Amino acid sequence: MPPMIDRRALIAAIPAATLLSACNGHAQEGGPTAPVPPLKMAAPFAVGTCVSTDSIDDPPLRDLILSNFSQLTAEWQMKMETILKDDGTFAFEKPDAIVDFAGQNSLRVHAHTLIWYAQNPVAFQRIDGKGSAFAAAYRNYIAAVAGRYRGRVVSWDVVNEPVSDEGGTLRDCLWSRNLGMMDYMLSAFHLAREADDQAVLFINDYWLEKRPEKRRAFMHLVEQLLKAGAPIGGIGSQTHLDIGVDPASIKPAIHDLASFGLPIHISEMDISTRFGARNFSSAQDRSAQQARLVHEAVDAFMGLPAHQRFAITMWGVRDSDSWLANPPNPVDLDRPLLFDAEGRPKQAASAFIAALSGR
Ligand code: G3I
């Protein structure tokens, strides 16, 4: 739960000109604006970021994390690629370090992710096609991993990115080929619930804003899984956007996804200033558009009933920490997050705060 403070007083103390300038692009290229209050103090819901053991061991970054965020997602170290060794044994050192850090600092952990089409670990490839052996290893993995963190994480992304980018089909993957398209998902949710009777179990996907056909296919899948008895407890919209995305596409997406009445997690938000940049002539314009998109997403999220506002998670803290920050052309750096490479809040951070107070 966010700390009990007078959020409104905190936000009201910020000059309106500062907040408004953030949305109107008066600040420099995504550059620092006037100080903003700690995000987690200003928001009436959990504000998260993705982390790794490196980031929590980096003092300046750790300080930014502890100041601004109340929830953590392991960027990759709670996935099969870290936990499941080639010989089928489990390595929990890295995920344990992240969960321990969160516990020591009273932060929530959103665990990410049990089953993902993009993970094809050797241990499962070796039993690909071996029916009962594959199913047993699948059951064992989910039971071991979700069971280990029972009571220490608030939620899991149980199934990640099940819908194809075009939106017409469900992704064919190692799991669907061995266990059946719907059955790999149904059993993942049931197995996760058996292992952890407390965690909120999410299904999570991306481009649900900019591709309505993908959103329709995703929602149809959620409906089918719920009807089949899957204990889905929340819906994650990753919200990896870029400045070419129409801000008007965000509210309808949040509204549609919230129609199931389940908690919504904006689970991996970043706004690329490299992709979609052709329509913006200056860095300042790109930054202002990024701020508009952040404002739109937070405003849409604030429009949800409180019980459906699970969390907003940024996919990183500083621009330099982002998975997008490895440009083919070092000149054309992507600046997708709320804080610049020096850890200073950007226009996008001020827009995040402004949306919390309806400004
Ligand atoms: O840090 C190690 C380095 O020490 C090692 O030398 C190197 C080579 O093995 O690996 C480095 O770790 C890599 C890590 O990114 C940091 O760069 C991992 O191999 C690599 O798998 C990992 O990629 C992550 C990717 O998911 C796959 O797990 C990205 O950080 C992460 O941002 C990305 O996140 C995904 C979400 O889970 C799902 N939604 C899309 C999102 C972006 O792709």
Residues whose N, C-alpha, C, O or C-beta is under 5 A from the ligand:
A	BS01	G3I	E75 W76 W323
